[in-house]
Amino acid sequence: MKLNLVGLLFGALFGGLLAGAQLHEYDTIHAMLRLDEPDVFLIMASAIGVSAPLLYVLERRRARSVFGGDVRLSRSRPERHHWQGGALFGLGWAIAGTCPAPALVMVSSGAMLGLVAIPGIFLGLYLNERSAGTADHVGDGEHRELEPA
């Protein structure tokens, strides 16, 4: 329950940041994709520039999260399904002008396009699980912990 409340709080804060930066606006995303608004790319780059070194340091120091889990980054080599998924995600992003978090912000701000995008997101998740032949995991399964032999 505590984890859910923390997730709700951080999700609401993140949604507020997205709305404040107008990243839930269809026109903002399309201007970014046309390279008319580089500030959106700068926002993304600053998030990566802050979080990547911080996570690296936390992992090296064997830090534990506030909920007791180890801070550990998952690593994998790019494979064909990563490129295919990225291309499909980018296509959907270009058409809808949104991705999962901003789609929720769109709905909360009254933009009805979010009501079209959100079912599309869940349809994509469903089709991915169905094509994987199993529904017992989230994601592509390559980051699961290996059981000791």
Chimera marker file (.cmm) of the C-alpha trace (Angstrom):
<marker_set name="trace">
<marker id="1" x="0.000" y="0.000" z="0.000" r="1" g="1" b="0" radius="0.5"/>
<marker id="2" x="2.846" y="2.374" z="0.891" r="1" g="1" b="0" radius="0.5"/>
<marker id="3" x="4.526" y="1.730" z="-2.455" r="1" g="1" b="0" radius="0.5"/>
<marker id="4" x="1.269" y="2.480" z="-4.293" r="1" g="1" b="0" radius="0.5"/>
<marker id="5" x="0.889" y="5.799" z="-2.489" r="1" g="1" b="0" radius="0.5"/>
<marker id="6" x="4.460" y="6.788" z="-3.281" r="1" g="1" b="0" radius="0.5"/>
<marker id="7" x="3.877" y="5.794" z="-6.917" r="1" g="1" b="0" radius="0.5"/>
<marker id="8" x="0.686" y="7.846" z="-7.026" r="1" g="1" b="0" radius="0.5"/>
<marker id="9" x="2.451" y="10.870" z="-5.544" r="1" g="1" b="0" radius="0.5"/>
<marker id="10" x="5.407" y="10.706" z="-7.924" r="1" g="1" b="0" radius="0.5"/>
<marker id="11" x="3.084" y="9.989" z="-10.855" r="1" g="1" b="0" radius="0.5"/>
<marker id="12" x="1.010" y="13.062" z="-10.054" r="1" g="1" b="0" radius="0.5"/>
<marker id="13" x="4.160" y="15.180" z="-9.726" r="1" g="1" b="0" radius="0.5"/>
<marker id="14" x="5.496" y="13.837" z="-13.023" r="1" g="1" b="0" radius="0.5"/>
<marker id="15" x="2.144" y="14.539" z="-14.694" r="1" g="1" b="0" radius="0.5"/>
<marker id="16" x="2.258" y="18.087" z="-13.354" r="1" g="1" b="0" radius="0.5"/>
<marker id="17" x="5.741" y="18.557" z="-14.797" r="1" g="1" b="0" radius="0.5"/>
<marker id="18" x="4.606" y="17.217" z="-18.174" r="1" g="1" b="0" radius="0.5"/>
<marker id="19" x="1.621" y="19.580" z="-18.167" r="1" g="1" b="0" radius="0.5"/>
<marker id="20" x="3.756" y="22.521" z="-17.061" r="1" g="1" b="0" radius="0.5"/>
<marker id="21" x="6.193" y="21.909" z="-19.910" r="1" g="1" b="0" radius="0.5"/>
<marker id="22" x="3.228" y="21.413" z="-22.302" r="1" g="1" b="0" radius="0.5"/>
<marker id="23" x="4.546" y="17.968" z="-23.252" r="1" g="1" b="0" radius="0.5"/>
<marker id="24" x="0.995" y="16.659" z="-23.368" r="1" g="1" b="0" radius="0.5"/>
<marker id="25" x="0.106" y="19.075" z="-26.182" r="1" g="1" b="0" radius="0.5"/>
<marker id="26" x="-0.191" y="17.505" z="-29.620" r="1" g="1" b="0" radius="0.5"/>
<marker id="27" x="1.247" y="20.614" z="-31.286" r="1" g="1" b="0" radius="0.5"/>
<marker id="28" x="4.296" y="20.668" z="-28.969" r="1" g="1" b="0" radius="0.5"/>
<marker id="29" x="5.212" y="17.079" z="-29.827" r="1" g="1" b="0" radius="0.5"/>
<marker id="30" x="4.745" y="17.584" z="-33.556" r="1" g="1" b="0" radius="0.5"/>
<marker id="31" x="6.830" y="20.774" z="-33.454" r="1" g="1" b="0" radius="0.5"/>
<marker id="32" x="9.545" y="18.775" z="-31.688" r="1" g="1" b="0" radius="0.5"/>
<marker id="33" x="9.410" y="15.979" z="-34.266" r="1" g="1" b="0" radius="0.5"/>
<marker id="34" x="9.651" y="18.585" z="-37.061" r="1" g="1" b="0" radius="0.5"/>
<marker id="35" x="12.738" y="19.922" z="-35.219" r="1" g="1" b="0" radius="0.5"/>
<marker id="36" x="10.996" y="23.278" z="-34.702" r="1" g="1" b="0" radius="0.5"/>
<marker id="37" x="11.183" y="23.046" z="-30.892" r="1" g="1" b="0" radius="0.5"/>
<marker id="38" x="14.555" y="21.697" z="-29.708" r="1" g="1" b="0" radius="0.5"/>
<marker id="39" x="13.700" y="22.538" z="-26.090" r="1" g="1" b="0" radius="0.5"/>
<marker id="40" x="11.792" y="19.249" z="-25.775" r="1" g="1" b="0" radius="0.5"/>
<marker id="41" x="14.948" y="17.365" z="-26.731" r="1" g="1" b="0" radius="0.5"/>
<marker id="42" x="16.871" y="19.460" z="-24.194" r="1" g="1" b="0" radius="0.5"/>
<marker id="43" x="14.396" y="18.462" z="-21.470" r="1" g="1" b="0" radius="0.5"/>
<marker id="44" x="14.937" y="14.790" z="-22.321" r="1" g="1" b="0" radius="0.5"/>
<marker id="45" x="18.712" y="15.212" z="-22.481" r="1" g="1" b="0" radius="0.5"/>
<marker id="46" x="18.787" y="16.939" z="-19.094" r="1" g="1" b="0" radius="0.5"/>
<marker id="47" x="16.791" y="14.083" z="-17.542" r="1" g="1" b="0" radius="0.5"/>
<marker id="48" x="19.265" y="11.555" z="-18.942" r="1" g="1" b="0" radius="0.5"/>
<marker id="49" x="22.236" y="13.733" z="-17.997" r="1" g="1" b="0" radius="0.5"/>
<marker id="50" x="21.123" y="13.907" z="-14.369" r="1" g="1" b="0" radius="0.5"/>
<marker id="51" x="19.751" y="10.400" z="-13.848" r="1" g="1" b="0" radius="0.5"/>
<marker id="52" x="22.359" y="8.258" z="-15.656" r="1" g="1" b="0" radius="0.5"/>
<marker id="53" x="25.396" y="9.360" z="-13.609" r="1" g="1" b="0" radius="0.5"/>
<marker id="54" x="23.367" y="9.362" z="-10.403" r="1" g="1" b="0" radius="0.5"/>
<marker id="55" x="22.099" y="5.821" z="-10.969" r="1" g="1" b="0" radius="0.5"/>
<marker id="56" x="25.600" y="4.674" z="-11.897" r="1" g="1" b="0" radius="0.5"/>
<marker id="57" x="27.012" y="6.072" z="-8.643" r="1" g="1" b="0" radius="0.5"/>
<marker id="58" x="24.174" y="4.589" z="-6.577" r="1" g="1" b="0" radius="0.5"/>
<marker id="59" x="24.713" y="1.174" z="-8.165" r="1" g="1" b="0" radius="0.5"/>
<marker id="60" x="28.496" y="1.301" z="-7.620" r="1" g="1" b="0" radius="0.5"/>
<marker id="61" x="27.973" y="2.171" z="-3.955" r="1" g="1" b="0" radius="0.5"/>
<marker id="62" x="25.509" y="-0.716" z="-3.613" r="1" g="1" b="0" radius="0.5"/>
<marker id="63" x="22.797" y="1.655" z="-2.461" r="1" g="1" b="0" radius="0.5"/>
<marker id="64" x="19.410" y="0.381" z="-1.357" r="1" g="1" b="0" radius="0.5"/>
<marker id="65" x="16.138" y="2.007" z="-2.305" r="1" g="1" b="0" radius="0.5"/>
<marker id="66" x="13.857" y="3.483" z="0.326" r="1" g="1" b="0" radius="0.5"/>
<marker id="67" x="11.828" y="0.269" z="0.064" r="1" g="1" b="0" radius="0.5"/>
<marker id="68" x="14.814" y="-1.972" z="0.754" r="1" g="1" b="0" radius="0.5"/>
<marker id="69" x="15.652" y="-3.179" z="-2.734" r="1" g="1" b="0" radius="0.5"/>
<marker id="70" x="19.091" y="-2.919" z="-4.295" r="1" g="1" b="0" radius="0.5"/>
<marker id="71" x="19.635" y="-0.161" z="-6.850" r="1" g="1" b="0" radius="0.5"/>
<marker id="72" x="20.677" y="-2.201" z="-9.856" r="1" g="1" b="0" radius="0.5"/>
<marker id="73" x="20.608" y="-1.222" z="-13.506" r="1" g="1" b="0" radius="0.5"/>
<marker id="74" x="19.593" y="-3.764" z="-16.111" r="1" g="1" b="0" radius="0.5"/>
<marker id="75" x="21.745" y="-4.034" z="-19.197" r="1" g="1" b="0" radius="0.5"/>
<marker id="76" x="21.210" y="-5.760" z="-22.487" r="1" g="1" b="0" radius="0.5"/>
<marker id="77" x="22.622" y="-5.580" z="-25.973" r="1" g="1" b="0" radius="0.5"/>
<marker id="78" x="20.320" y="-4.092" z="-28.605" r="1" g="1" b="0" radius="0.5"/>
<marker id="79" x="18.549" y="-6.840" z="-30.516" r="1" g="1" b="0" radius="0.5"/>
<marker id="80" x="16.207" y="-6.874" z="-33.468" r="1" g="1" b="0" radius="0.5"/>
<marker id="81" x="13.065" y="-6.721" z="-31.328" r="1" g="1" b="0" radius="0.5"/>
<marker id="82" x="14.405" y="-3.576" z="-29.591" r="1" g="1" b="0" radius="0.5"/>
<marker id="83" x="14.744" y="-1.807" z="-32.967" r="1" g="1" b="0" radius="0.5"/>
<marker id="84" x="11.330" y="-3.024" z="-34.097" r="1" g="1" b="0" radius="0.5"/>
<marker id="85" x="9.686" y="-1.938" z="-30.853" r="1" g="1" b="0" radius="0.5"/>
<marker id="86" x="11.417" y="1.427" z="-30.991" r="1" g="1" b="0" radius="0.5"/>
<marker id="87" x="10.270" y="2.001" z="-34.557" r="1" g="1" b="0" radius="0.5"/>
<marker id="88" x="6.698" y="1.043" z="-33.693" r="1" g="1" b="0" radius="0.5"/>
<marker id="89" x="6.746" y="3.266" z="-30.592" r="1" g="1" b="0" radius="0.5"/>
<marker id="90" x="8.117" y="6.174" z="-32.648" r="1" g="1" b="0" radius="0.5"/>
<marker id="91" x="5.482" y="5.695" z="-35.322" r="1" g="1" b="0" radius="0.5"/>
<marker id="92" x="2.722" y="5.713" z="-32.727" r="1" g="1" b="0" radius="0.5"/>
<marker id="93" x="4.262" y="8.746" z="-31.052" r="1" g="1" b="0" radius="0.5"/>
<marker id="94" x="4.412" y="10.629" z="-34.368" r="1" g="1" b="0" radius="0.5"/>
<marker id="95" x="0.813" y="9.775" z="-35.295" r="1" g="1" b="0" radius="0.5"/>
<marker id="96" x="-0.810" y="10.316" z="-31.900" r="1" g="1" b="0" radius="0.5"/>
<marker id="97" x="1.541" y="13.035" z="-30.694" r="1" g="1" b="0" radius="0.5"/>
<marker id="98" x="1.780" y="11.331" z="-27.335" r="1" g="1" b="0" radius="0.5"/>
<marker id="99" x="3.164" y="8.401" z="-25.375" r="1" g="1" b="0" radius="0.5"/>
<marker id="100" x="1.812" y="6.709" z="-22.213" r="1" g="1" b="0" radius="0.5"/>
<marker id="101" x="2.399" y="9.332" z="-19.492" r="1" g="1" b="0" radius="0.5"/>
<marker id="102" x="1.434" y="12.385" z="-21.559" r="1" g="1" b="0" radius="0.5"/>
<marker id="103" x="-1.665" y="10.513" z="-22.801" r="1" g="1" b="0" radius="0.5"/>
<marker id="104" x="-2.922" y="10.376" z="-19.208" r="1" g="1" b="0" radius="0.5"/>
<marker id="105" x="-2.134" y="14.064" z="-18.778" r="1" g="1" b="0" radius="0.5"/>
<marker id="106" x="-4.032" y="14.776" z="-22.014" r="1" g="1" b="0" radius="0.5"/>
<marker id="107" x="-7.173" y="13.182" z="-20.610" r="1" g="1" b="0" radius="0.5"/>
<marker id="108" x="-6.860" y="14.992" z="-17.279" r="1" g="1" b="0" radius="0.5"/>
<marker id="109" x="-6.504" y="18.315" z="-19.130" r="1" g="1" b="0" radius="0.5"/>
<marker id="110" x="-9.553" y="17.675" z="-21.307" r="1" g="1" b="0" radius="0.5"/>
<marker id="111" x="-7.817" y="16.715" z="-24.549" r="1" g="1" b="0" radius="0.5"/>
<marker id="112" x="-9.976" y="13.927" z="-25.912" r="1" g="1" b="0" radius="0.5"/>
<marker id="113" x="-7.231" y="12.541" z="-28.183" r="1" g="1" b="0" radius="0.5"/>
<marker id="114" x="-5.908" y="10.850" z="-25.034" r="1" g="1" b="0" radius="0.5"/>
<marker id="115" x="-9.080" y="8.739" z="-24.956" r="1" g="1" b="0" radius="0.5"/>
<marker id="116" x="-8.023" y="7.322" z="-28.323" r="1" g="1" b="0" radius="0.5"/>
<marker id="117" x="-4.349" y="6.925" z="-27.455" r="1" g="1" b="0" radius="0.5"/>
<marker id="118" x="-4.801" y="5.119" z="-24.121" r="1" g="1" b="0" radius="0.5"/>
<marker id="119" x="-6.771" y="2.149" z="-25.533" r="1" g="1" b="0" radius="0.5"/>
<marker id="120" x="-4.165" y="1.961" z="-28.309" r="1" g="1" b="0" radius="0.5"/>
<marker id="121" x="-1.420" y="1.704" z="-25.681" r="1" g="1" b="0" radius="0.5"/>
<marker id="122" x="-3.215" y="-1.145" z="-23.918" r="1" g="1" b="0" radius="0.5"/>
<marker id="123" x="-3.934" y="-2.858" z="-27.229" r="1" g="1" b="0" radius="0.5"/>
<marker id="124" x="-0.221" y="-2.726" z="-28.036" r="1" g="1" b="0" radius="0.5"/>
<marker id="125" x="0.657" y="-4.215" z="-24.638" r="1" g="1" b="0" radius="0.5"/>
<marker id="126" x="-1.905" y="-6.986" z="-25.137" r="1" g="1" b="0" radius="0.5"/>
<marker id="127" x="-0.651" y="-7.807" z="-28.631" r="1" g="1" b="0" radius="0.5"/>
<marker id="128" x="2.944" y="-7.880" z="-27.383" r="1" g="1" b="0" radius="0.5"/>
<marker id="129" x="2.080" y="-10.355" z="-24.630" r="1" g="1" b="0" radius="0.5"/>
<marker id="130" x="0.047" y="-12.444" z="-27.038" r="1" g="1" b="0" radius="0.5"/>
<marker id="131" x="2.859" y="-12.586" z="-29.589" r="1" g="1" b="0" radius="0.5"/>
<marker id="132" x="5.275" y="-13.629" z="-26.823" r="1" g="1" b="0" radius="0.5"/>
<marker id="133" x="3.012" y="-16.621" z="-26.164" r="1" g="1" b="0" radius="0.5"/>
<marker id="134" x="2.813" y="-15.994" z="-22.424" r="1" g="1" b="0" radius="0.5"/>
<marker id="135" x="1.190" y="-13.542" z="-20.052" r="1" g="1" b="0" radius="0.5"/>
<marker id="136" x="3.241" y="-14.412" z="-16.968" r="1" g="1" b="0" radius="0.5"/>
<marker id="137" x="5.600" y="-11.458" z="-17.272" r="1" g="1" b="0" radius="0.5"/>
<marker id="138" x="5.729" y="-7.793" z="-18.130" r="1" g="1" b="0" radius="0.5"/>
<marker id="139" x="8.257" y="-6.719" z="-20.726" r="1" g="1" b="0" radius="0.5"/>
<marker id="140" x="10.348" y="-8.897" z="-22.954" r="1" g="1" b="0" radius="0.5"/>
<marker id="141" x="11.589" y="-11.206" z="-20.197" r="1" g="1" b="0" radius="0.5"/>
<marker id="142" x="15.285" y="-10.667" z="-20.847" r="1" g="1" b="0" radius="0.5"/>
<marker id="143" x="15.844" y="-8.987" z="-17.480" r="1" g="1" b="0" radius="0.5"/>
<marker id="144" x="14.502" y="-11.746" z="-15.255" r="1" g="1" b="0" radius="0.5"/>
<marker id="145" x="16.652" y="-12.986" z="-12.417" r="1" g="1" b="0" radius="0.5"/>
<marker id="146" x="18.257" y="-16.307" z="-13.165" r="1" g="1" b="0" radius="0.5"/>
<marker id="147" x="17.655" y="-19.049" z="-10.672" r="1" g="1" b="0" radius="0.5"/>
<marker id="148" x="20.805" y="-20.546" z="-9.158" r="1" g="1" b="0" radius="0.5"/>
<marker id="149" x="21.811" y="-23.815" z="-10.816" r="1" g="1" b="0" radius="0.5"/>
<link id1="1" id2="2" r="1" g="1" b="0" radius="0.2"/>
<link id1="2" id2="3" r="1" g="1" b="0" radius="0.2"/>
<link id1="3" id2="4" r="1" g="1" b="0" radius="0.2"/>
<link id1="4" id2="5" r="1" g="1" b="0" radius="0.2"/>
<link id1="5" id2="6" r="1" g="1" b="0" radius="0.2"/>
<link id1="6" id2="7" r="1" g="1" b="0" radius="0.2"/>
<link id1="7" id2="8" r="1" g="1" b="0" radius="0.2"/>
<link id1="8" id2="9" r="1" g="1" b="0" radius="0.2"/>
<link id1="9" id2="10" r="1" g="1" b="0" radius="0.2"/>
<link id1="10" id2="11" r="1" g="1" b="0" radius="0.2"/>
<link id1="11" id2="12" r="1" g="1" b="0" radius="0.2"/>
<link id1="12" id2="13" r="1" g="1" b="0" radius="0.2"/>
<link id1="13" id2="14" r="1" g="1" b="0" radius="0.2"/>
<link id1="14" id2="15" r="1" g="1" b="0" radius="0.2"/>
<link id1="15" id2="16" r="1" g="1" b="0" radius="0.2"/>
<link id1="16" id2="17" r="1" g="1" b="0" radius="0.2"/>
<link id1="17" id2="18" r="1" g="1" b="0" radius="0.2"/>
<link id1="18" id2="19" r="1" g="1" b="0" radius="0.2"/>
<link id1="19" id2="20" r="1" g="1" b="0" radius="0.2"/>
<link id1="20" id2="21" r="1" g="1" b="0" radius="0.2"/>
<link id1="21" id2="22" r="1" g="1" b="0" radius="0.2"/>
<link id1="22" id2="23" r="1" g="1" b="0" radius="0.2"/>
<link id1="23" id2="24" r="1" g="1" b="0" radius="0.2"/>
<link id1="24" id2="25" r="1" g="1" b="0" radius="0.2"/>
<link id1="25" id2="26" r="1" g="1" b="0" radius="0.2"/>
<link id1="26" id2="27" r="1" g="1" b="0" radius="0.2"/>
<link id1="27" id2="28" r="1" g="1" b="0" radius="0.2"/>
<link id1="28" id2="29" r="1" g="1" b="0" radius="0.2"/>
<link id1="29" id2="30" r="1" g="1" b="0" radius="0.2"/>
<link id1="30" id2="31" r="1" g="1" b="0" radius="0.2"/>
<link id1="31" id2="32" r="1" g="1" b="0" radius="0.2"/>
<link id1="32" id2="33" r="1" g="1" b="0" radius="0.2"/>
<link id1="33" id2="34" r="1" g="1" b="0" radius="0.2"/>
<link id1="34" id2="35" r="1" g="1" b="0" radius="0.2"/>
<link id1="35" id2="36" r="1" g="1" b="0" radius="0.2"/>
<link id1="36" id2="37" r="1" g="1" b="0" radius="0.2"/>
<link id1="37" id2="38" r="1" g="1" b="0" radius="0.2"/>
<link id1="38" id2="39" r="1" g="1" b="0" radius="0.2"/>
<link id1="39" id2="40" r="1" g="1" b="0" radius="0.2"/>
<link id1="40" id2="41" r="1" g="1" b="0" radius="0.2"/>
<link id1="41" id2="42" r="1" g="1" b="0" radius="0.2"/>
<link id1="42" id2="43" r="1" g="1" b="0" radius="0.2"/>
<link id1="43" id2="44" r="1" g="1" b="0" radius="0.2"/>
<link id1="44" id2="45" r="1" g="1" b="0" radius="0.2"/>
<link id1="45" id2="46" r="1" g="1" b="0" radius="0.2"/>
<link id1="46" id2="47" r="1" g="1" b="0" radius="0.2"/>
<link id1="47" id2="48" r="1" g="1" b="0" radius="0.2"/>
<link id1="48" id2="49" r="1" g="1" b="0" radius="0.2"/>
<link id1="49" id2="50" r="1" g="1" b="0" radius="0.2"/>
<link id1="50" id2="51" r="1" g="1" b="0" radius="0.2"/>
<link id1="51" id2="52" r="1" g="1" b="0" radius="0.2"/>
<link id1="52" id2="53" r="1" g="1" b="0" radius="0.2"/>
<link id1="53" id2="54" r="1" g="1" b="0" radius="0.2"/>
<link id1="54" id2="55" r="1" g="1" b="0" radius="0.2"/>
<link id1="55" id2="56" r="1" g="1" b="0" radius="0.2"/>
<link id1="56" id2="57" r="1" g="1" b="0" radius="0.2"/>
<link id1="57" id2="58" r="1" g="1" b="0" radius="0.2"/>
<link id1="58" id2="59" r="1" g="1" b="0" radius="0.2"/>
<link id1="59" id2="60" r="1" g="1" b="0" radius="0.2"/>
<link id1="60" id2="61" r="1" g="1" b="0" radius="0.2"/>
<link id1="61" id2="62" r="1" g="1" b="0" radius="0.2"/>
<link id1="62" id2="63" r="1" g="1" b="0" radius="0.2"/>
<link id1="63" id2="64" r="1" g="1" b="0" radius="0.2"/>
<link id1="64" id2="65" r="1" g="1" b="0" radius="0.2"/>
<link id1="65" id2="66" r="1" g="1" b="0" radius="0.2"/>
<link id1="66" id2="67" r="1" g="1" b="0" radius="0.2"/>
<link id1="67" id2="68" r="1" g="1" b="0" radius="0.2"/>
<link id1="68" id2="69" r="1" g="1" b="0" radius="0.2"/>
<link id1="69" id2="70" r="1" g="1" b="0" radius="0.2"/>
<link id1="70" id2="71" r="1" g="1" b="0" radius="0.2"/>
<link id1="71" id2="72" r="1" g="1" b="0" radius="0.2"/>
<link id1="72" id2="73" r="1" g="1" b="0" radius="0.2"/>
<link id1="73" id2="74" r="1" g="1" b="0" radius="0.2"/>
<link id1="74" id2="75" r="1" g="1" b="0" radius="0.2"/>
<link id1="75" id2="76" r="1" g="1" b="0" radius="0.2"/>
<link id1="76" id2="77" r="1" g="1" b="0" radius="0.2"/>
<link id1="77" id2="78" r="1" g="1" b="0" radius="0.2"/>
<link id1="78" id2="79" r="1" g="1" b="0" radius="0.2"/>
<link id1="79" id2="80" r="1" g="1" b="0" radius="0.2"/>
<link id1="80" id2="81" r="1" g="1" b="0" radius="0.2"/>
<link id1="81" id2="82" r="1" g="1" b="0" radius="0.2"/>
<link id1="82" id2="83" r="1" g="1" b="0" radius="0.2"/>
<link id1="83" id2="84" r="1" g="1" b="0" radius="0.2"/>
<link id1="84" id2="85" r="1" g="1" b="0" radius="0.2"/>
<link id1="85" id2="86" r="1" g="1" b="0" radius="0.2"/>
<link id1="86" id2="87" r="1" g="1" b="0" radius="0.2"/>
<link id1="87" id2="88" r="1" g="1" b="0" radius="0.2"/>
<link id1="88" id2="89" r="1" g="1" b="0" radius="0.2"/>
<link id1="89" id2="90" r="1" g="1" b="0" radius="0.2"/>
<link id1="90" id2="91" r="1" g="1" b="0" radius="0.2"/>
<link id1="91" id2="92" r="1" g="1" b="0" radius="0.2"/>
<link id1="92" id2="93" r="1" g="1" b="0" radius="0.2"/>
<link id1="93" id2="94" r="1" g="1" b="0" radius="0.2"/>
<link id1="94" id2="95" r="1" g="1" b="0" radius="0.2"/>
<link id1="95" id2="96" r="1" g="1" b="0" radius="0.2"/>
<link id1="96" id2="97" r="1" g="1" b="0" radius="0.2"/>
<link id1="97" id2="98" r="1" g="1" b="0" radius="0.2"/>
<link id1="98" id2="99" r="1" g="1" b="0" radius="0.2"/>
<link id1="99" id2="100" r="1" g="1" b="0" radius="0.2"/>
<link id1="100" id2="101" r="1" g="1" b="0" radius="0.2"/>
<link id1="101" id2="102" r="1" g="1" b="0" radius="0.2"/>
<link id1="102" id2="103" r="1" g="1" b="0" radius="0.2"/>
<link id1="103" id2="104" r="1" g="1" b="0" radius="0.2"/>
<link id1="104" id2="105" r="1" g="1" b="0" radius="0.2"/>
<link id1="105" id2="106" r="1" g="1" b="0" radius="0.2"/>
<link id1="106" id2="107" r="1" g="1" b="0" radius="0.2"/>
<link id1="107" id2="108" r="1" g="1" b="0" radius="0.2"/>
<link id1="108" id2="109" r="1" g="1" b="0" radius="0.2"/>
<link id1="109" id2="110" r="1" g="1" b="0" radius="0.2"/>
<link id1="110" id2="111" r="1" g="1" b="0" radius="0.2"/>
<link id1="111" id2="112" r="1" g="1" b="0" radius="0.2"/>
<link id1="112" id2="113" r="1" g="1" b="0" radius="0.2"/>
<link id1="113" id2="114" r="1" g="1" b="0" radius="0.2"/>
<link id1="114" id2="115" r="1" g="1" b="0" radius="0.2"/>
<link id1="115" id2="116" r="1" g="1" b="0" radius="0.2"/>
<link id1="116" id2="117" r="1" g="1" b="0" radius="0.2"/>
<link id1="117" id2="118" r="1" g="1" b="0" radius="0.2"/>
<link id1="118" id2="119" r="1" g="1" b="0" radius="0.2"/>
<link id1="119" id2="120" r="1" g="1" b="0" radius="0.2"/>
<link id1="120" id2="121" r="1" g="1" b="0" radius="0.2"/>
<link id1="121" id2="122" r="1" g="1" b="0" radius="0.2"/>
<link id1="122" id2="123" r="1" g="1" b="0" radius="0.2"/>
<link id1="123" id2="124" r="1" g="1" b="0" radius="0.2"/>
<link id1="124" id2="125" r="1" g="1" b="0" radius="0.2"/>
<link id1="125" id2="126" r="1" g="1" b="0" radius="0.2"/>
<link id1="126" id2="127" r="1" g="1" b="0" radius="0.2"/>
<link id1="127" id2="128" r="1" g="1" b="0" radius="0.2"/>
<link id1="128" id2="129" r="1" g="1" b="0" radius="0.2"/>
<link id1="129" id2="130" r="1" g="1" b="0" radius="0.2"/>
<link id1="130" id2="131" r="1" g="1" b="0" radius="0.2"/>
<link id1="131" id2="132" r="1" g="1" b="0" radius="0.2"/>
<link id1="132" id2="133" r="1" g="1" b="0" radius="0.2"/>
<link id1="133" id2="134" r="1" g="1" b="0" radius="0.2"/>
<link id1="134" id2="135" r="1" g="1" b="0" radius="0.2"/>
<link id1="135" id2="136" r="1" g="1" b="0" radius="0.2"/>
<link id1="136" id2="137" r="1" g="1" b="0" radius="0.2"/>
<link id1="137" id2="138" r="1" g="1" b="0" radius="0.2"/>
<link id1="138" id2="139" r="1" g="1" b="0" radius="0.2"/>
<link id1="139" id2="140" r="1" g="1" b="0" radius="0.2"/>
<link id1="140" id2="141" r="1" g="1" b="0" radius="0.2"/>
<link id1="141" id2="142" r="1" g="1" b="0" radius="0.2"/>
<link id1="142" id2="143" r="1" g="1" b="0" radius="0.2"/>
<link id1="143" id2="144" r="1" g="1" b="0" radius="0.2"/>
<link id1="144" id2="145" r="1" g="1" b="0" radius="0.2"/>
<link id1="145" id2="146" r="1" g="1" b="0" radius="0.2"/>
<link id1="146" id2="147" r="1" g="1" b="0" radius="0.2"/>
<link id1="147" id2="148" r="1" g="1" b="0" radius="0.2"/>
<link id1="148" id2="149" r="1" g="1" b="0" radius="0.2"/>
</marker_set>
